[in-house]
Amino acid sequence: SIGIDINTNEYGTAPVYNKETYETNVENCFIAGVIAAGNDANTIFIENGKYHGGIITQSILSKKQTPLES
């Protein structure tokens, strides 16, 4: 399949992503904020969504870095 996987739940639809890193099934594609909640907009607010960026940054930085070839 092409694109981010979507699950259907009791609230409608929501993107599939790793709850610890916010990375989707598409490598190096992350989601944050209310997008992570899908149609259930009552689960992610400014108060808890503001931490997603830091978590995503740490996930990116923790991936093995390979030097650029010249």
PDB file of N, CA, C and O in Angstrom:
ATOM      1  N   SER A   1       0.834  -1.186   0.000  1.00  0.00           N
ATOM      2  CA  SER A   1       0.000   0.000   0.000  1.00  0.00           C
ATOM      3  C   SER A   1       0.878   1.249   0.000  1.00  0.00           C
ATOM      4  O   SER A   1       2.057   1.203   0.349  1.00  0.00           O
ATOM      5  N   ILE A   2       0.294   2.322  -0.385  1.00  0.00           N
ATOM      6  CA  ILE A   2       1.007   3.596  -0.430  1.00  0.00           C
ATOM      7  C   ILE A   2       0.401   4.511   0.624  1.00  0.00           C
ATOM      8  O   ILE A   2      -0.820   4.600   0.746  1.00  0.00           O
ATOM      9  N   GLY A   3       1.238   5.177   1.372  1.00  0.00           N
ATOM     10  CA  GLY A   3       0.756   6.147   2.337  1.00  0.00           C
ATOM     11  C   GLY A   3       0.672   5.596   3.742  1.00  0.00           C
ATOM     12  O   GLY A   3       1.045   4.453   4.009  1.00  0.00           O
ATOM     13  N   ILE A   4       0.178   6.424   4.625  1.00  0.00           N
ATOM     14  CA  ILE A   4       0.059   6.085   6.039  1.00  0.00           C
ATOM     15  C   ILE A   4      -1.149   5.179   6.237  1.00  0.00           C
ATOM     16  O   ILE A   4      -2.237   5.458   5.732  1.00  0.00           O
ATOM     17  N   ASP A   5      -0.947   4.092   6.977  1.00  0.00           N
ATOM     18  CA  ASP A   5      -2.061   3.190   7.284  1.00  0.00           C
ATOM     19  C   ASP A   5      -3.065   3.897   8.191  1.00  0.00           C
ATOM     20  O   ASP A   5      -2.697   4.720   9.030  1.00  0.00           O
ATOM     21  N   ILE A   6      -4.329   3.561   8.005  1.00  0.00           N
ATOM     22  CA  ILE A   6      -5.425   4.138   8.782  1.00  0.00           C
ATOM     23  C   ILE A   6      -6.214   3.006   9.422  1.00  0.00           C
ATOM     24  O   ILE A   6      -6.548   2.022   8.761  1.00  0.00           O
ATOM     25  N   ASN A   7      -6.510   3.146  10.707  1.00  0.00           N
ATOM     26  CA  ASN A   7      -7.368   2.191  11.412  1.00  0.00           C
ATOM     27  C   ASN A   7      -8.748   2.793  11.591  1.00  0.00           C
ATOM     28  O   ASN A   7      -8.902   4.009  11.701  1.00  0.00           O
ATOM     29  N   THR A   8      -9.738   1.936  11.618  1.00  0.00           N
ATOM     30  CA  THR A   8     -11.096   2.355  11.940  1.00  0.00           C
ATOM     31  C   THR A   8     -11.355   1.978  13.388  1.00  0.00           C
ATOM     32  O   THR A   8     -11.057   0.863  13.814  1.00  0.00           O
ATOM     33  N   ASN A   9     -11.913   2.917  14.139  1.00  0.00           N
ATOM     34  CA  ASN A   9     -12.238   2.650  15.539  1.00  0.00           C
ATOM     35  C   ASN A   9     -13.630   3.190  15.843  1.00  0.00           C
ATOM     36  O   ASN A   9     -14.349   3.616  14.939  1.00  0.00           O
ATOM     37  N   GLU A  10     -13.999   3.170  17.098  1.00  0.00           N
ATOM     38  CA  GLU A  10     -15.347   3.596  17.475  1.00  0.00           C
ATOM     39  C   GLU A  10     -15.620   5.069  17.186  1.00  0.00           C
ATOM     40  O   GLU A  10     -16.779   5.481  17.138  1.00  0.00           O
ATOM     41  N   TYR A  11     -14.570   5.869  16.993  1.00  0.00           N
ATOM     42  CA  TYR A  11     -14.737   7.300  16.746  1.00  0.00           C
ATOM     43  C   TYR A  11     -14.648   7.663  15.271  1.00  0.00           C
ATOM     44  O   TYR A  11     -14.922   8.802  14.893  1.00  0.00           O
ATOM     45  N   GLY A  12     -14.270   6.710  14.443  1.00  0.00           N
ATOM     46  CA  GLY A  12     -14.094   6.969  13.016  1.00  0.00           C
ATOM     47  C   GLY A  12     -12.786   6.367  12.551  1.00  0.00           C
ATOM     48  O   GLY A  12     -12.612   5.149  12.572  1.00  0.00           O
ATOM     49  N   THR A  13     -11.875   7.210  12.134  1.00  0.00           N
ATOM     50  CA  THR A  13     -10.585   6.726  11.657  1.00  0.00           C
ATOM     51  C   THR A  13      -9.451   7.443  12.378  1.00  0.00           C
ATOM     52  O   THR A  13      -9.624   8.540  12.910  1.00  0.00           O
ATOM     53  N   ALA A  14      -8.288   6.798  12.383  1.00  0.00           N
ATOM     54  CA  ALA A  14      -7.097   7.385  12.995  1.00  0.00           C
ATOM     55  C   ALA A  14      -5.870   6.796  12.312  1.00  0.00           C
ATOM     56  O   ALA A  14      -5.877   5.628  11.924  1.00  0.00           O
ATOM     57  N   PRO A  15      -4.826   7.587  12.165  1.00  0.00           N
ATOM     58  CA  PRO A  15      -3.607   7.065  11.555  1.00  0.00           C
ATOM     59  C   PRO A  15      -2.923   6.052  12.465  1.00  0.00           C
ATOM     60  O   PRO A  15      -3.017   6.139  13.689  1.00  0.00           O
ATOM     61  N   VAL A  16      -2.242   5.103  11.858  1.00  0.00           N
ATOM     62  CA  VAL A  16      -1.479   4.106  12.607  1.00  0.00           C
ATOM     63  C   VAL A  16      -0.077   4.660  12.803  1.00  0.00           C
ATOM     64  O   VAL A  16       0.576   5.074  11.846  1.00  0.00           O
ATOM     65  N   TYR A  17       0.381   4.664  14.055  1.00  0.00           N
ATOM     66  CA  TYR A  17       1.723   5.163  14.347  1.00  0.00           C
ATOM     67  C   TYR A  17       2.239   4.529  15.623  1.00  0.00           C
ATOM     68  O   TYR A  17       1.469   4.007  16.429  1.00  0.00           O
ATOM     69  N   ASN A  18       3.552   4.581  15.798  1.00  0.00           N
ATOM     70  CA  ASN A  18       4.192   4.063  16.997  1.00  0.00           C
ATOM     71  C   ASN A  18       3.920   5.051  18.129  1.00  0.00           C
ATOM     72  O   ASN A  18       4.303   6.217  18.035  1.00  0.00           O
ATOM     73  N   LYS A  19       3.272   4.603  19.183  1.00  0.00           N
ATOM     74  CA  LYS A  19       2.881   5.485  20.284  1.00  0.00           C
ATOM     75  C   LYS A  19       4.077   6.027  21.074  1.00  0.00           C
ATOM     76  O   LYS A  19       3.930   6.994  21.822  1.00  0.00           O
ATOM     77  N   GLU A  20       5.245   5.424  20.919  1.00  0.00           N
ATOM     78  CA  GLU A  20       6.435   5.899  21.636  1.00  0.00           C
ATOM     79  C   GLU A  20       7.251   6.895  20.824  1.00  0.00           C
ATOM     80  O   GLU A  20       7.942   7.740  21.394  1.00  0.00           O
ATOM     81  N   THR A  21       7.177   6.805  19.489  1.00  0.00           N
ATOM     82  CA  THR A  21       8.008   7.664  18.644  1.00  0.00           C
ATOM     83  C   THR A  21       7.199   8.579  17.728  1.00  0.00           C
ATOM     84  O   THR A  21       7.739   9.544  17.188  1.00  0.00           O
ATOM     85  N   TYR A  22       5.932   8.291  17.551  1.00  0.00           N
ATOM     86  CA  TYR A  22       5.036   9.011  16.643  1.00  0.00           C
ATOM     87  C   TYR A  22       5.401   8.812  15.171  1.00  0.00           C
ATOM     88  O   TYR A  22       4.960   9.574  14.311  1.00  0.00           O
ATOM     89  N   GLU A  23       6.212   7.779  14.881  1.00  0.00           N
ATOM     90  CA  GLU A  23       6.546   7.460  13.497  1.00  0.00           C
ATOM     91  C   GLU A  23       5.452   6.568  12.915  1.00  0.00           C
ATOM     92  O   GLU A  23       4.988   5.634  13.567  1.00  0.00           O
ATOM     93  N   THR A  24       5.054   6.862  11.701  1.00  0.00           N
ATOM     94  CA  THR A  24       4.024   6.070  11.032  1.00  0.00           C
ATOM     95  C   THR A  24       4.660   4.864  10.356  1.00  0.00           C
ATOM     96  O   THR A  24       5.862   4.628  10.475  1.00  0.00           O
ATOM     97  N   ASN A  25       3.835   4.109   9.650  1.00  0.00           N
ATOM     98  CA  ASN A  25       4.352   2.963   8.901  1.00  0.00           C
ATOM     99  C   ASN A  25       5.242   3.401   7.740  1.00  0.00           C
ATOM    100  O   ASN A  25       5.984   2.588   7.190  1.00  0.00           O
ATOM    101  N   VAL A  26       5.175   4.664   7.369  1.00  0.00           N
ATOM    102  CA  VAL A  26       6.055   5.220   6.341  1.00  0.00           C
ATOM    103  C   VAL A  26       7.319   5.691   7.053  1.00  0.00           C
ATOM    104  O   VAL A  26       7.275   6.612   7.868  1.00  0.00           O
ATOM    105  N   GLU A  27       8.438   5.056   6.742  1.00  0.00           N
ATOM    106  CA  GLU A  27       9.686   5.352   7.442  1.00  0.00           C
ATOM    107  C   GLU A  27      10.005   6.848   7.400  1.00  0.00           C
ATOM    108  O   GLU A  27       9.918   7.493   6.355  1.00  0.00           O
ATOM    109  N   ASN A  28      10.376   7.375   8.562  1.00  0.00           N
ATOM    110  CA  ASN A  28      10.744   8.784   8.741  1.00  0.00           C
ATOM    111  C   ASN A  28       9.587   9.755   8.510  1.00  0.00           C
ATOM    112  O   ASN A  28       9.814  10.942   8.272  1.00  0.00           O
ATOM    113  N   CYS A  29       8.376   9.271   8.579  1.00  0.00           N
ATOM    114  CA  CYS A  29       7.194  10.125   8.488  1.00  0.00           C
ATOM    115  C   CYS A  29       6.513  10.096   9.852  1.00  0.00           C
ATOM    116  O   CYS A  29       6.024   9.054  10.288  1.00  0.00           O
ATOM    117  N   PHE A  30       6.484  11.231  10.512  1.00  0.00           N
ATOM    118  CA  PHE A  30       5.960  11.335  11.865  1.00  0.00           C
ATOM    119  C   PHE A  30       4.690  12.181  11.860  1.00  0.00           C
ATOM    120  O   PHE A  30       4.492  13.021  10.983  1.00  0.00           O
ATOM    121  N   ILE A  31       3.834  11.946  12.853  1.00  0.00           N
ATOM    122  CA  ILE A  31       2.644  12.780  13.018  1.00  0.00           C
ATOM    123  C   ILE A  31       2.644  13.336  14.432  1.00  0.00           C
ATOM    124  O   ILE A  31       3.235  12.751  15.339  1.00  0.00           O
ATOM    125  N   ALA A  32       1.984  14.454  14.610  1.00  0.00           N
ATOM    126  CA  ALA A  32       1.954  15.092  15.926  1.00  0.00           C
ATOM    127  C   ALA A  32       0.658  15.868  16.096  1.00  0.00           C
ATOM    128  O   ALA A  32      -0.068  16.127  15.136  1.00  0.00           O
ATOM    129  N   GLY A  33       0.392  16.226  17.335  1.00  0.00           N
ATOM    130  CA  GLY A  33      -0.774  17.040  17.633  1.00  0.00           C
ATOM    131  C   GLY A  33      -2.075  16.313  17.371  1.00  0.00           C
ATOM    132  O   GLY A  33      -2.162  15.090  17.483  1.00  0.00           O
ATOM    133  N   VAL A  34      -3.080  17.088  17.021  1.00  0.00           N
ATOM    134  CA  VAL A  34      -4.416  16.517  16.852  1.00  0.00           C
ATOM    135  C   VAL A  34      -4.497  15.525  15.698  1.00  0.00           C
ATOM    136  O   VAL A  34      -5.423  14.715  15.648  1.00  0.00           O
ATOM    137  N   ILE A  35      -3.545  15.574  14.774  1.00  0.00           N
ATOM    138  CA  ILE A  35      -3.536  14.608  13.667  1.00  0.00           C
ATOM    139  C   ILE A  35      -3.423  13.191  14.214  1.00  0.00           C
ATOM    140  O   ILE A  35      -4.024  12.267  13.666  1.00  0.00           O
ATOM    141  N   ALA A  36      -2.660  13.010  15.287  1.00  0.00           N
ATOM    142  CA  ALA A  36      -2.476  11.686  15.882  1.00  0.00           C
ATOM    143  C   ALA A  36      -3.787  11.123  16.434  1.00  0.00           C
ATOM    144  O   ALA A  36      -3.941   9.906  16.536  1.00  0.00           O
ATOM    145  N   ALA A  37      -4.718  11.985  16.784  1.00  0.00           N
ATOM    146  CA  ALA A  37      -5.989  11.542  17.355  1.00  0.00           C
ATOM    147  C   ALA A  37      -6.985  11.083  16.300  1.00  0.00           C
ATOM    148  O   ALA A  37      -7.965  10.415  16.631  1.00  0.00           O
ATOM    149  N   GLY A  38      -6.756  11.422  15.058  1.00  0.00           N
ATOM    150  CA  GLY A  38      -7.734  11.076  14.030  1.00  0.00           C
ATOM    151  C   GLY A  38      -9.043  11.797  14.289  1.00  0.00           C
ATOM    152  O   GLY A  38      -9.050  12.994  14.578  1.00  0.00           O
ATOM    153  N   ASN A  39     -10.144  11.080  14.188  1.00  0.00           N
ATOM    154  CA  ASN A  39     -11.452  11.690  14.401  1.00  0.00           C
ATOM    155  C   ASN A  39     -11.819  11.876  15.866  1.00  0.00           C
ATOM    156  O   ASN A  39     -12.831  12.511  16.166  1.00  0.00           O
ATOM    157  N   ASP A  40     -11.033  11.345  16.774  1.00  0.00           N
ATOM    158  CA  ASP A  40     -11.317  11.483  18.207  1.00  0.00           C
ATOM    159  C   ASP A  40     -10.576  12.703  18.749  1.00  0.00           C
ATOM    160  O   ASP A  40      -9.561  12.577  19.434  1.00  0.00           O
ATOM    161  N   ALA A  41     -11.094  13.866  18.435  1.00  0.00           N
ATOM    162  CA  ALA A  41     -10.424  15.121  18.782  1.00  0.00           C
ATOM    163  C   ALA A  41     -10.387  15.399  20.282  1.00  0.00           C
ATOM    164  O   ALA A  41      -9.748  16.364  20.702  1.00  0.00           O
ATOM    165  N   ASN A  42     -11.037  14.602  21.085  1.00  0.00           N
ATOM    166  CA  ASN A  42     -11.072  14.847  22.527  1.00  0.00           C
ATOM    167  C   ASN A  42      -9.990  14.105  23.297  1.00  0.00           C
ATOM    168  O   ASN A  42     -10.105  13.942  24.512  1.00  0.00           O
ATOM    169  N   THR A  43      -8.942  13.651  22.618  1.00  0.00           N
ATOM    170  CA  THR A  43      -7.867  12.939  23.318  1.00  0.00           C
ATOM    171  C   THR A  43      -6.553  13.695  23.322  1.00  0.00           C
ATOM    172  O   THR A  43      -5.725  13.481  24.207  1.00  0.00           O
ATOM    173  N   ILE A  44      -6.344  14.567  22.359  1.00  0.00           N
ATOM    174  CA  ILE A  44      -5.094  15.323  22.303  1.00  0.00           C
ATOM    175  C   ILE A  44      -5.425  16.810  22.294  1.00  0.00           C
ATOM    176  O   ILE A  44      -6.185  17.298  21.458  1.00  0.00           O
ATOM    177  N   PHE A  45      -4.830  17.510  23.249  1.00  0.00           N
ATOM    178  CA  PHE A  45      -5.057  18.937  23.415  1.00  0.00           C
ATOM    179  C   PHE A  45      -3.711  19.657  23.397  1.00  0.00           C
ATOM    180  O   PHE A  45      -2.668  19.008  23.316  1.00  0.00           O
ATOM    181  N   ILE A  46      -3.719  20.982  23.471  1.00  0.00           N
ATOM    182  CA  ILE A  46      -2.473  21.746  23.540  1.00  0.00           C
ATOM    183  C   ILE A  46      -1.634  21.271  24.718  1.00  0.00           C
ATOM    184  O   ILE A  46      -0.410  21.183  24.615  1.00  0.00           O
ATOM    185  N   GLU A  47      -2.281  20.967  25.832  1.00  0.00           N
ATOM    186  CA  GLU A  47      -1.571  20.584  27.049  1.00  0.00           C
ATOM    187  C   GLU A  47      -0.733  19.320  26.886  1.00  0.00           C
ATOM    188  O   GLU A  47       0.353  19.236  27.458  1.00  0.00           O
ATOM    189  N   ASN A  48      -1.201  18.344  26.130  1.00  0.00           N
ATOM    190  CA  ASN A  48      -0.416  17.114  25.957  1.00  0.00           C
ATOM    191  C   ASN A  48       0.187  16.994  24.561  1.00  0.00           C
ATOM    192  O   ASN A  48       1.181  16.288  24.392  1.00  0.00           O
ATOM    193  N   GLY A  49      -0.371  17.648  23.575  1.00  0.00           N
ATOM    194  CA  GLY A  49       0.172  17.592  22.227  1.00  0.00           C
ATOM    195  C   GLY A  49       1.470  18.360  22.063  1.00  0.00           C
ATOM    196  O   GLY A  49       2.241  18.097  21.141  1.00  0.00           O
ATOM    197  N   LYS A  50       1.712  19.313  22.962  1.00  0.00           N
ATOM    198  CA  LYS A  50       2.928  20.127  22.838  1.00  0.00           C
ATOM    199  C   LYS A  50       4.202  19.323  23.077  1.00  0.00           C
ATOM    200  O   LYS A  50       5.294  19.787  22.750  1.00  0.00           O
ATOM    201  N   TYR A  51       4.075  18.132  23.638  1.00  0.00           N
ATOM    202  CA  TYR A  51       5.247  17.292  23.900  1.00  0.00           C
ATOM    203  C   TYR A  51       5.622  16.412  22.708  1.00  0.00           C
ATOM    204  O   TYR A  51       6.707  15.831  22.698  1.00  0.00           O
ATOM    205  N   HIS A  52       4.774  16.305  21.735  1.00  0.00           N
ATOM    206  CA  HIS A  52       5.032  15.421  20.597  1.00  0.00           C
ATOM    207  C   HIS A  52       6.300  15.812  19.845  1.00  0.00           C
ATOM    208  O   HIS A  52       7.068  14.939  19.442  1.00  0.00           O
ATOM    209  N   GLY A  53       6.529  17.101  19.651  1.00  0.00           N
ATOM    210  CA  GLY A  53       7.703  17.555  18.908  1.00  0.00           C
ATOM    211  C   GLY A  53       9.005  17.096  19.531  1.00  0.00           C
ATOM    212  O   GLY A  53       9.911  16.657  18.824  1.00  0.00           O
ATOM    213  N   GLY A  54       9.107  17.192  20.849  1.00  0.00           N
ATOM    214  CA  GLY A  54      10.312  16.741  21.545  1.00  0.00           C
ATOM    215  C   GLY A  54      10.516  15.242  21.426  1.00  0.00           C
ATOM    216  O   GLY A  54      11.641  14.773  21.248  1.00  0.00           O
ATOM    217  N   ILE A  55       9.436  14.497  21.523  1.00  0.00           N
ATOM    218  CA  ILE A  55       9.515  13.038  21.393  1.00  0.00           C
ATOM    219  C   ILE A  55       9.963  12.663  19.983  1.00  0.00           C
ATOM    220  O   ILE A  55      10.801  11.780  19.803  1.00  0.00           O
ATOM    221  N   ILE A  56       9.404  13.334  18.996  1.00  0.00           N
ATOM    222  CA  ILE A  56       9.782  13.064  17.611  1.00  0.00           C
ATOM    223  C   ILE A  56      11.244  13.428  17.379  1.00  0.00           C
ATOM    224  O   ILE A  56      11.971  12.681  16.724  1.00  0.00           O
ATOM    225  N   THR A  57      11.676  14.559  17.905  1.00  0.00           N
ATOM    226  CA  THR A  57      13.076  14.972  17.756  1.00  0.00           C
ATOM    227  C   THR A  57      14.010  13.932  18.343  1.00  0.00           C
ATOM    228  O   THR A  57      15.006  13.573  17.715  1.00  0.00           O
ATOM    229  N   GLN A  58      13.707  13.440  19.543  1.00  0.00           N
ATOM    230  CA  GLN A  58      14.546  12.416  20.168  1.00  0.00           C
ATOM    231  C   GLN A  58      14.562  11.140  19.336  1.00  0.00           C
ATOM    232  O   GLN A  58      15.599  10.487  19.222  1.00  0.00           O
ATOM    233  N   SER A  59      13.439  10.788  18.765  1.00  0.00           N
ATOM    234  CA  SER A  59      13.372   9.591  17.929  1.00  0.00           C
ATOM    235  C   SER A  59      14.262   9.735  16.701  1.00  0.00           C
ATOM    236  O   SER A  59      14.988   8.811  16.335  1.00  0.00           O
ATOM    237  N   ILE A  60      14.198  10.889  16.076  1.00  0.00           N
ATOM    238  CA  ILE A  60      15.029  11.131  14.890  1.00  0.00           C
ATOM    239  C   ILE A  60      16.502  11.106  15.262  1.00  0.00           C
ATOM    240  O   ILE A  60      17.308  10.490  14.564  1.00  0.00           O
ATOM    241  N   LEU A  61      16.861  11.770  16.356  1.00  0.00           N
ATOM    242  CA  LEU A  61      18.261  11.831  16.773  1.00  0.00           C
ATOM    243  C   LEU A  61      18.798  10.475  17.207  1.00  0.00           C
ATOM    244  O   LEU A  61      19.998  10.223  17.102  1.00  0.00           O
ATOM    245  N   SER A  62      17.926   9.603  17.691  1.00  0.00           N
ATOM    246  CA  SER A  62      18.381   8.300  18.172  1.00  0.00           C
ATOM    247  C   SER A  62      18.612   7.301  17.039  1.00  0.00           C
ATOM    248  O   SER A  62      19.256   6.270  17.233  1.00  0.00           O
ATOM    249  N   LYS A  63      18.084   7.611  15.859  1.00  0.00           N
ATOM    250  CA  LYS A  63      18.305   6.707  14.725  1.00  0.00           C
ATOM    251  C   LYS A  63      19.775   6.753  14.336  1.00  0.00           C
ATOM    252  O   LYS A  63      20.442   7.779  14.469  1.00  0.00           O
ATOM    253  N   LYS A  64      20.250   5.640  13.862  1.00  0.00           N
ATOM    254  CA  LYS A  64      21.656   5.560  13.477  1.00  0.00           C
ATOM    255  C   LYS A  64      21.942   6.566  12.365  1.00  0.00           C
ATOM    256  O   LYS A  64      21.296   6.568  11.317  1.00  0.00           O
ATOM    257  N   GLN A  65      22.915   7.406  12.623  1.00  0.00           N
ATOM    258  CA  GLN A  65      23.316   8.395  11.634  1.00  0.00           C
ATOM    259  C   GLN A  65      24.440   7.830  10.778  1.00  0.00           C
ATOM    260  O   GLN A  65      25.424   7.308  11.303  1.00  0.00           O
ATOM    261  N   THR A  66      24.299   7.933   9.493  1.00  0.00           N
ATOM    262  CA  THR A  66      25.356   7.476   8.592  1.00  0.00           C
ATOM    263  C   THR A  66      25.983   8.701   7.941  1.00  0.00           C
ATOM    264  O   THR A  66      25.271   9.617   7.530  1.00  0.00           O
ATOM    265  N   PRO A  67      27.308   8.726   7.843  1.00  0.00           N
ATOM    266  CA  PRO A  67      27.966   9.892   7.240  1.00  0.00           C
ATOM    267  C   PRO A  67      27.630  10.005   5.755  1.00  0.00           C
ATOM    268  O   PRO A  67      27.430   9.007   5.064  1.00  0.00           O
ATOM    269  N   LEU A  68      27.575  11.225   5.298  1.00  0.00           N
ATOM    270  CA  LEU A  68      27.327  11.451   3.878  1.00  0.00           C
ATOM    271  C   LEU A  68      28.563  11.056   3.085  1.00  0.00           C
ATOM    272  O   LEU A  68      29.693  11.336   3.484  1.00  0.00           O
ATOM    273  N   GLU A  69      28.329  10.409   1.969  1.00  0.00           N
ATOM    274  CA  GLU A  69      29.456  10.032   1.115  1.00  0.00           C
ATOM    275  C   GLU A  69      29.799  11.199   0.209  1.00  0.00           C
ATOM    276  O   GLU A  69      28.915  11.900  -0.284  1.00  0.00           O
ATOM    277  N   SER A  70      31.107  11.402  -0.007  1.00  0.00           N
ATOM    278  CA  SER A  70      31.506  12.511  -0.874  1.00  0.00           C
ATOM    279  C   SER A  70      31.789  12.046  -2.278  1.00  0.00           C
ATOM    280  O   SER A  70      32.139  12.855  -3.138  1.00  0.00           O
TER     281      SER A  70
END
